[in-house]
Amino acid sequence: MDHVAFMKKSWGLTAKILRGQKRIESRWYSLRCRPWDGIKAGDTVYFKDSGEPIKLKAEVKKVIQFIDLTPSKVKEILNKYGADDGLEKGDISEFFERFKNKKYCILIFLQSPKVIKPLEIDKAGFGAMAAWITVNNILNIKK
């Protein structure tokens, strides 16, 4: 499967993925939503900064999902995986505040990040606010 992860451009996360500073993409939810139970090792994730075409892809190495999170479990996950998720040590408390009441977390371990030729996609049918899209083939949604 192919996936498109929409990233907040101002956070600079795609650059961190490319540099190898961010080896995990984490998603935190109050309710289960994409890509929960829909992503596995060998899949490809395409990264799209807001307002930009897709310019980067990486292969999924492995996936870990956490359920029934509590603030202490959130803190434990951030402390254990935060550095590989591209967080600076000083940022952990800020992200803890953001995620402490989430109930689900998915960690997507990335490998082999590559710059690709810019690719525009058609998000129609996925919802204007979709933060993650899963398709059989990325070419199916190419503009």
N, C-alpha and C positions, 0 to 999 in steps of 0.2 A: 504494500500500500504506500501511497504518497500522502504526505501531510503538509499543510501550510500553517506555520506558526506566525501569528501577527505580533509584532514586537513594538513596544513604545520606543520610537526613534531617540527621544531625549535621554534614554537610559544607556545608550551605546552598547547594547548587549551583542548585536551581531558582530561588531568589531572584536569583542572579547571572545566570541566563539571562534572566529577566524584566527586569532592569535593563540588559541589554545588555553586561554585564561578561564574560559567558561566551557566546561566539559559536560555539564548537566543542564538541561532545560527543565525547570520545575513549573508546575501549574498547581495552584491552590484553589480549592472550591468549597463552597458551602453545600452545594448539591453536585452529584456526579454529572459531568458533561464531557464532551469531546476533549481529549482523546481517550478518556477512561475506558478500559477494556477493549480499546480499538487500535492499539499500537503495540508493535513487538519488534524484537531484534531483527535486523535486516531491512526494515522499512526505511524510507527516506523522508527527512524533514527538510522542507524548504522554508527559509526564513525571510519574512517580509517586514521591513521597517515601515511604520505608518507613513503614508504619502509617497512611498517609493515602490519601484518594481521589486520582484524577488531577485536577489543577487547572490544568494548563498544557499548551499545545501550541505547536509551532513547525514551520515548513516546512523541508525539507531543500534547501539551496542547491546543495551539491556534496558529494562523498565522495572521500576519498583513502585508499587501503589500502597498508600497508607490510608486506612479508614478509621473512623471514630476518633479523630484527633482531639486532643485536649491541649491547653496552652503548654503544659510541660512536654508533651510529645512534639509539638511544633518547635519548641526551643531545642529539643534534642536533635531533630532533623536538621534544623538550621546550623547548629554547632557541628554536626557530623559532616554534612554535605555542602554547607554554605560556600566554602572556598572553591569547590569544584563547580558550584553554581554561579561563580563569578562575583561573589560578594566579598567585599573587604571586611576584615575583622570588625572594624568600627561600624559597619552597616547592619550587622546582625540584629541589633536592638530595634532599629527602624523597621526592618522586615518582620521581626517578631510582632511588633505592634500591628502591622498590616495583616498578618496571617494568623494571629493567636486564636481567633474564633472560627477559623476554617475547619471543616470536618474531614476533608479529603485532600490528599497531596499525591501527585504523580511525578516521579523523577525519571526523566528520559536521558539516559547516558548516551553521549554523542561520540562519534569517531569520524575521522577523515573529512573534516570540513573543507569545502571547496568553493571558490568563487565561480559563479556561472554567468553566462551571457544574460543580461537583464531580461526578465520575463514578466510580462503583464498578465494578470489573470482576471477572469470574470467571476465576481463573487455572487452574482445573481442566484437566488434560490437558497443561499446559505444563511441569510439574515444579515442585515446591515451592521450589526454589532458582533458578528462572529469573530472570535479570537483564535479559532482553530478550525481548519477544514481538512477533512479526510476524503480522498478520492482514490479510485483504482489506479489512475494515471494522471499526472499533473497536466499532460497535454490535453486532457478532456476539458480543462477549464482555462486553457490559454486563450488570450484575446487574439 
